[in-house]
Amino acid sequence: MKIGKARFFKKQNVICCSHVMMLTMFFIFNANAQKHNIYTKDSLSLCAVKKITIKLDTIQMSSSTAHVRFGHIRVVDVRFDTTMVDYFSSIHNGFTVNAENYKVTLQGSLGSSLTQVLNHFYKNNLRDTEDGVLIVFLKKLSVSKADSTYQLKLHNYRKINFVAEMFLNKGGNDYAACKVDTVILTEIYRATVKKYSRHIEDSLIMPAIAALERTIDNTDWSVVLNRKAFEPEFVLKHYCRDMFNLPILNELCNKGVYKTYKEFLLNKPSIRVFTIKEKNTGVNILQDEAGNILPMVHYFGYCDGKNCWIMTDVRASPLFRVGNSFEFFGHFNYNFKDEINNGASLFTTSSNLSFLESLDLETKN
């Protein structure tokens, strides 16, 4: 048989029979080498996650000439995960297929970036003589995760969930001012890392900030100052401590199987006695004390006494504590063919791609 060129996702790579044998042996060796090191493998993958840093523009300024009742704006990031606003995965192919994971962040930090943008926007409206400070508690600003295989498709939809609650600090007291709770939807096409970050900034982050600015503009501050006054310590305790008062965040995880997400949050596994058996495929099988197999799809996850694991479609994945949240790698089996001689298939192989995700602890469901 005449050997032609092999095509990996429309990228040309010359291949011969010896390469095919080496590639097949690599897949077999790689699977056996990793099946007992899932935690180590995912730990190394987490260390390899790269960052996409977005620097927000501070060009626009308010067209209003009206003065506000405060001299400064401060944004406090009280999200569960303050390390990112989105995840991005880029699929690379050659002799093997792998996913390169990125965290999308803002330069400096989200709180400092938005503080800078808002103070610049209202530069001509802020009063230096005012002792008031507008405190923006940022509860949620996250882009919904994409279909993990979105780069294999032409386009998909993305949305940003944005929730912020504002207090006016004046005269030593905090006054509840206003709230923004909005969802912004956009359509995104296949993109490079650079184009993707620009699209996220222009189509999602900046419109969310604009919604915040409109809310500030439409607030009657004289009415705000007539509302009930709260001590700043009380407000700070609510947003910075009480919100994170979850047992799973404040206790060592209890060994056992968590049947539901609620059991995990409360750190109360309903099955305390169980065993873990590893199969040749590298998948952990859970059994209760009677030896009955616990179906993966029926349980949220488990704690082995040291680390917490979440059940995914392919296997159990370790959870990694990041701030007041948990990250893990979801997995997706992708089958692809190496095409020879204008479409004749030489062999088909499967690649297990890993995509970084996080738990949404805010919704608690």
C-alpha positions as CSV (number, residue, x, y, z in Angstrom):
1,M,0.0,0.0,0.0
2,K,1.3,3.4,-0.9
3,I,1.9,5.6,2.2
4,G,0.9,9.3,1.7
5,K,0.5,12.1,4.1
6,A,-1.3,12.0,7.4
7,R,-3.6,14.9,8.3
8,F,-4.2,16.0,11.9
9,F,-7.1,18.5,11.9
10,K,-6.0,19.8,8.5
11,K,-2.4,20.2,9.5
12,Q,0.0,18.2,7.2
13,N,2.5,15.8,8.9
14,V,4.5,13.1,7.0
15,I,4.2,9.7,8.7
16,C,5.5,6.2,7.9
17,C,4.7,2.8,9.3
18,S,7.5,2.9,11.9
19,H,6.0,6.2,13.2
20,V,2.6,4.5,13.5
21,M,4.1,1.7,15.5
22,M,5.9,4.1,17.8
23,L,2.8,6.2,18.2
24,T,0.7,3.2,19.1
25,M,3.3,2.0,21.7
26,F,3.4,5.6,23.1
27,F,-0.4,5.6,23.7
28,I,-0.2,2.2,25.5
29,F,2.8,3.1,27.6
30,N,1.3,6.5,28.4
31,A,-2.0,5.1,29.6
32,N,-0.3,2.5,31.9
33,A,2.2,5.1,33.2
34,Q,-0.5,7.5,34.3
35,K,-3.3,5.3,35.5
36,H,-2.0,5.2,39.1
37,N,-1.0,8.8,39.3
38,I,-4.2,10.8,38.6
39,Y,-3.6,13.1,41.5
40,T,0.0,13.8,40.6
41,K,-0.8,14.2,36.9
42,D,-3.6,16.7,37.6
43,S,-1.4,18.6,40.1
44,L,1.3,19.0,37.5
45,S,-1.4,20.0,34.9
46,L,-2.6,22.7,37.4
47,C,0.9,24.1,37.7
48,A,1.2,24.2,33.9
49,V,-2.0,26.4,33.5
50,K,-1.1,29.7,31.8
51,K,-2.6,33.1,32.2
52,I,-4.3,35.5,29.8
53,T,-4.1,38.9,31.3
54,I,-6.5,41.6,30.2
55,K,-5.7,45.3,30.7
56,L,-8.9,47.3,30.7
57,D,-9.0,50.6,28.8
58,T,-9.3,53.7,30.9
59,I,-10.1,56.1,28.1
60,Q,-13.9,56.7,28.5
61,M,-15.2,59.3,30.9
62,S,-18.7,60.2,32.0
63,S,-20.5,62.7,29.8
64,S,-22.5,63.9,32.9
65,T,-21.4,67.1,34.6
66,A,-23.4,66.3,37.8
67,H,-21.4,65.8,41.0
68,V,-21.9,62.7,43.1
69,R,-22.0,62.4,46.9
70,F,-18.6,60.7,47.3
71,G,-15.0,61.4,46.5
72,H,-13.7,58.0,45.7
73,I,-14.9,54.5,44.5
74,R,-13.5,51.3,45.9
75,V,-14.3,47.9,44.4
76,V,-13.9,44.9,46.8
77,D,-13.8,41.5,45.1
78,V,-15.8,39.1,47.3
79,R,-16.2,36.3,44.8
80,F,-15.5,32.7,45.9
81,D,-12.7,32.5,43.3
82,T,-10.8,35.7,42.9
83,T,-8.1,34.3,40.7
84,M,-9.9,34.3,37.3
85,V,-12.9,35.6,35.3
86,D,-12.8,32.8,32.7
87,Y,-11.1,29.6,31.5
88,F,-9.9,29.2,28.0
89,S,-8.7,25.9,26.3
90,S,-6.6,25.6,23.2
91,I,-6.4,22.3,21.5
92,H,-3.0,21.4,19.9
93,N,-2.4,18.4,17.7
94,G,0.6,16.6,16.2
95,F,1.4,13.0,17.0
96,T,-0.8,13.4,20.0
97,V,-3.7,15.7,20.8
98,N,-3.7,17.8,24.0
99,A,-5.5,20.7,25.5
100,E,-3.6,23.8,26.8
101,N,-5.5,25.5,29.6
102,Y,-5.5,29.2,30.4
103,K,-6.9,31.3,33.2
104,V,-8.3,34.7,32.1
105,T,-7.5,37.4,34.6
106,L,-7.3,41.2,34.8
107,Q,-4.1,43.0,35.2
108,G,-3.2,43.5,38.9
109,S,-6.5,42.1,40.2
110,L,-10.1,42.4,39.3
111,G,-10.8,44.7,42.3
112,S,-8.0,47.1,41.6
113,S,-8.7,47.1,37.8
114,L,-12.3,48.0,38.2
115,T,-11.4,50.6,40.9
116,Q,-9.1,52.3,38.4
117,V,-11.6,52.2,35.6
118,L,-14.5,53.6,37.7
119,N,-12.5,56.4,39.3
120,H,-11.2,57.5,35.9
121,F,-14.7,57.3,34.4
122,Y,-16.1,59.6,37.1
123,K,-13.0,61.8,37.4
124,N,-15.0,65.0,36.6
125,N,-17.9,64.0,38.9
126,L,-16.1,63.1,42.1
127,R,-15.9,65.7,44.8
128,D,-12.6,66.0,46.6
129,T,-14.3,67.8,49.4
130,E,-16.7,64.9,50.0
131,D,-15.7,62.4,52.7
132,G,-17.9,59.7,51.2
133,V,-16.7,56.5,49.5
134,L,-18.7,54.3,47.3
135,I,-17.9,50.7,48.1
136,V,-18.7,48.2,45.4
137,F,-18.9,44.6,46.7
138,L,-18.3,42.4,43.6
139,K,-20.1,39.2,44.3
140,K,-20.0,37.7,40.8
141,L,-18.2,38.4,37.6
142,S,-17.5,35.2,35.6
143,V,-17.9,34.1,32.1
144,S,-19.8,30.9,31.7
145,K,-17.6,28.0,30.7
146,A,-17.6,27.2,27.0
147,D,-18.3,23.8,25.6
148,S,-15.0,22.2,26.2
149,T,-14.7,21.2,22.6
150,Y,-15.7,24.6,21.2
151,Q,-12.6,25.1,19.2
152,L,-13.6,22.1,17.1
153,K,-16.8,24.0,16.2
154,L,-17.4,27.2,14.3
155,H,-18.9,29.2,17.1
156,N,-20.9,29.1,20.3
157,Y,-22.5,31.4,22.8
158,R,-20.8,32.8,26.0
159,K,-22.4,34.8,28.8
160,I,-21.1,36.8,31.7
161,N,-22.9,36.8,35.1
162,F,-22.4,40.0,36.9
163,V,-23.6,40.8,40.4
164,A,-22.5,43.8,42.5
165,E,-24.0,45.4,45.6
166,M,-23.0,49.0,46.6
167,F,-22.8,50.9,49.8
168,L,-22.2,54.6,50.4
169,N,-19.8,55.0,53.3
170,K,-20.3,58.5,54.7
171,G,-19.9,60.0,58.2
172,G,-18.6,56.7,59.6
173,N,-21.7,54.7,58.5
174,D,-22.5,52.5,55.5
175,Y,-25.8,53.1,53.6
176,A,-27.2,50.4,51.2
177,A,-27.2,52.2,47.8
178,C,-28.0,50.0,44.8
179,K,-27.4,46.6,43.2
180,V,-26.5,45.3,39.7
181,D,-27.6,41.8,38.7
182,T,-27.3,41.2,35.0
183,V,-26.4,38.6,32.4
184,I,-24.8,39.5,29.1
185,L,-24.8,37.1,26.1
186,T,-22.4,37.1,23.1
187,E,-21.5,34.9,20.3
188,I,-17.8,33.9,20.0
189,Y,-16.1,32.3,17.0
190,R,-12.9,30.3,16.9
191,A,-10.1,32.6,18.0
192,T,-6.5,32.8,18.9
193,V,-5.6,33.6,22.5
194,K,-5.1,37.3,21.7
195,K,-8.4,37.6,19.8
196,Y,-10.3,35.7,22.4
197,S,-9.1,38.0,25.3
198,R,-10.0,41.0,23.2
199,H,-13.5,39.7,22.5
200,I,-14.1,38.9,26.1
201,E,-13.1,42.4,27.1
202,D,-15.1,44.2,24.4
203,S,-18.2,42.0,24.4
204,L,-18.6,41.0,28.0
205,I,-16.5,42.7,30.6
206,M,-16.8,46.3,29.4
207,P,-20.6,46.0,28.9
208,A,-20.9,44.7,32.5
209,I,-19.0,47.7,33.7
210,A,-21.3,50.0,31.6
211,A,-24.3,48.4,33.4
212,L,-22.6,49.3,36.7
213,E,-22.0,52.9,35.6
214,R,-25.7,53.3,34.5
215,T,-26.9,52.1,37.9
216,I,-24.6,54.6,39.7
217,D,-25.8,57.4,37.4
218,N,-29.5,56.6,38.1
219,T,-29.2,56.4,41.8
220,D,-30.6,59.2,44.0
221,W,-28.0,59.7,46.6
222,S,-30.1,61.9,48.8
223,V,-32.5,59.0,49.2
224,V,-29.7,56.6,50.0
225,L,-28.5,58.8,52.9
226,N,-32.0,58.6,54.4
227,R,-31.9,54.9,54.6
228,K,-30.9,52.8,57.7
229,A,-27.2,53.2,58.6
230,F,-25.0,50.2,59.2
231,E,-21.7,49.9,61.0
232,P,-18.9,49.3,58.4
233,E,-17.7,46.2,60.4
234,F,-21.2,44.6,60.1
235,V,-21.2,45.1,56.4
236,L,-17.6,43.9,56.0
237,K,-18.4,40.8,58.1
238,H,-21.3,39.9,55.9
239,Y,-19.5,40.1,52.6
240,C,-16.0,39.0,53.6
241,R,-16.7,36.3,56.2
242,D,-20.3,35.1,56.5
243,M,-20.6,34.4,52.8
244,F,-17.8,31.8,53.1
245,N,-19.1,30.1,56.2
246,L,-19.4,26.7,54.6
247,P,-18.1,23.6,56.5
248,I,-16.2,22.3,53.5
249,L,-14.2,25.6,53.4
250,N,-13.6,25.6,57.2
251,E,-13.0,22.0,58.2
252,L,-10.9,19.1,57.1
253,C,-12.8,16.9,54.7
254,N,-14.4,13.9,56.3
255,K,-13.6,10.5,54.7
256,G,-16.6,9.1,52.9
257,V,-18.7,9.3,49.8
258,Y,-20.7,12.4,49.1
259,K,-24.0,11.5,47.4
260,T,-25.0,15.0,46.6
261,Y,-23.4,18.5,46.2
262,K,-25.1,19.6,49.4
263,E,-23.4,16.7,51.4
264,F,-20.1,18.0,50.0
265,L,-20.8,21.6,51.1
266,L,-21.8,20.5,54.5
267,N,-18.9,18.0,54.7
268,K,-21.3,15.2,55.7
269,P,-20.7,12.2,53.5
270,S,-23.7,9.8,53.7
271,I,-21.4,6.7,53.2
272,R,-18.6,6.5,55.7
273,V,-17.3,3.0,55.0
274,F,-16.1,2.3,51.5
275,T,-13.1,1.0,49.5
276,I,-11.4,2.2,46.4
277,K,-10.3,-0.2,43.7
278,E,-8.3,0.8,40.7
279,K,-8.9,-0.9,37.4
280,N,-6.4,-1.3,34.6
281,T,-8.0,1.6,32.8
282,G,-7.0,3.9,35.6
283,V,-10.6,4.5,36.7
284,N,-11.3,4.3,40.5
285,I,-14.2,2.0,41.4
286,L,-16.0,2.6,44.7
287,Q,-17.5,-0.1,46.8
288,D,-19.6,0.0,50.0
289,E,-18.9,-2.2,53.0
290,A,-21.0,-5.0,51.5
291,G,-18.9,-5.0,48.3
292,N,-21.6,-3.3,46.2
293,I,-20.3,-1.0,43.4
294,L,-21.3,2.6,43.8
295,P,-22.2,3.9,40.3
296,M,-20.2,7.0,39.5
297,V,-23.2,8.8,37.9
298,H,-25.2,8.6,41.2
299,Y,-22.7,10.3,43.4
300,F,-21.1,13.7,43.6
301,G,-17.7,12.6,44.9
302,Y,-15.7,11.3,47.8
303,C,-12.9,12.1,50.3
304,D,-10.2,9.4,50.7
305,G,-9.2,10.8,54.1
306,K,-6.7,13.2,52.6
307,N,-8.1,14.7,49.3
308,C,-11.5,15.3,47.8
309,W,-12.5,13.9,44.5
310,I,-15.4,14.8,42.1
311,M,-17.1,12.3,39.8
312,T,-16.8,13.3,36.2
313,D,-18.1,11.6,33.0
314,V,-14.8,9.8,32.4
315,R,-13.3,9.3,35.9
316,A,-13.0,10.7,39.4
317,S,-10.9,13.9,39.4
318,P,-9.1,15.5,42.4
319,L,-10.4,18.8,43.7
320,F,-7.8,21.5,44.4
321,R,-8.6,24.3,46.9
322,V,-8.1,27.7,45.3
323,G,-9.0,30.6,47.7
324,N,-12.7,29.9,48.6
325,S,-13.3,27.6,45.7
326,F,-12.2,24.3,44.1
327,E,-10.8,23.6,40.7
328,F,-10.6,20.4,38.9
329,F,-9.9,18.9,35.4
330,G,-12.9,17.7,33.5
331,H,-12.2,15.2,30.8
332,F,-13.4,14.6,27.3
333,N,-12.6,11.6,25.1
334,Y,-12.1,12.8,21.5
335,N,-11.7,10.3,18.7
336,F,-9.8,11.3,15.6
337,K,-8.6,9.6,12.4
338,D,-5.3,10.0,10.7
339,E,-6.2,10.2,7.0
340,I,-4.0,8.6,4.3
341,N,-4.3,8.8,0.6
342,N,-7.0,11.4,0.2
343,G,-9.2,10.1,3.0
344,A,-8.4,6.4,3.4
345,S,-8.1,5.8,7.2
346,L,-4.9,4.2,8.4
347,F,-5.9,4.1,12.1
348,T,-8.2,5.7,14.6
349,T,-7.2,6.6,18.1
350,S,-8.7,8.3,21.1
351,S,-7.3,11.2,23.1
352,N,-8.4,12.1,26.6
353,L,-8.4,15.9,26.8
354,S,-8.4,17.7,30.1
355,F,-10.1,21.0,30.7
356,L,-9.8,23.2,33.8
357,E,-13.1,23.9,35.5
358,S,-14.3,25.2,38.9
359,L,-17.1,24.5,41.3
360,D,-19.8,27.2,41.6
361,L,-20.0,27.5,45.4
362,E,-22.2,30.6,45.3
363,T,-25.3,28.9,44.0
364,K,-24.9,26.0,46.4
365,N,-26.8,23.6,44.2
